């Protein structure tokens, strides 16, 4: 049993809730593992984003179960879920909804009625988000940041919690539209799915060719999730950890006086203040998932690549040297959080 001194939380209620969170995490991972082989680090980071109330972009080549992973996570939650398949001809109203004209058969009076689009759900799968033009991509901006949708002159609030989990194929460029930096910055994390190991791929081949998948057991509803999210917000953070997170985010900016020399040379644009916020919030969420109510530097190190990789823009020098954003972020983490 955790004590108040060990957790840093206030009151026995938070201590008990923290233990329930670790139990819920284990149940979620058990259910997800019935459909998804491996990818434990991606599953953990999706849960981090879920608890932090952030959105996640999942990037990987075709066939790595990006869509299946997100749909599986949604199936373990007792929350309304909608999938939107992004295509070049998708329009903003196909996402947000539209106004239609109704006629009263008794009076003959015509009035406009708003028909909500698929964005009105708690969990949104934006599949292949880079396949639609920026005009349609922008339909998600207000929803992701303010949690509301404006159609015409009226603004409609979205139910909470609200998550956008998007997928993207990094190797196919024909017929795609790169996400603008403003859109990328709305995502708390960019997660990379890699090829499975030989043993994992053997399990995948066996499991997926043996018959229909078994239905999953929902583990958590919206009310319970809201309790866990509030718990994460109450997690205390040592000032030294907050300062380290802010120092790391600021060090990505080439014009910052504390930026390392290689950042000044190879980065065109660095991460904004959202990076500092998400580093701290992600650290708190990860610590709570592991049964610790006070994050440390290891939590910041673990979440930093996923928070920063899509927020730094390598310059020409980096491209000429064959250095990617991931390379530069890894070197920066090793330098700043040594």
Buried (B, 14 or more C-beta within 10 A) or exposed (E): EBEEEEBBBEEEEBBEBBBBBBEBBEEBBEBBBBBBBBBEBBBBBBBBBBBBBBBBBBBBEEEBBBBEBBBBBBBBBBBEBBBBEBEEEBEBBBBBBBBEEEEEEEEEEEEEEBEBBBBBBBBBBBBBBBBBBEEBBBBBEBBBEEBEBEBEEEEBEBEEBBBBBBBBBEEEEEEBBEBEEEBBBBBBBBBBBEEBEEEBEEBBEEBEEEEEEEEBEEBBEBEBBEEBBEBBEBBEBEEEBBEBBBBBBBBBBBEBEEBBEBBBBBBEBBBBEBBBBBBBBBBBBBBBBBBBBBBBBBBBBBBBBBBBBBBBBBBEBBEEEEBEBBBBBBBBBEEBBE
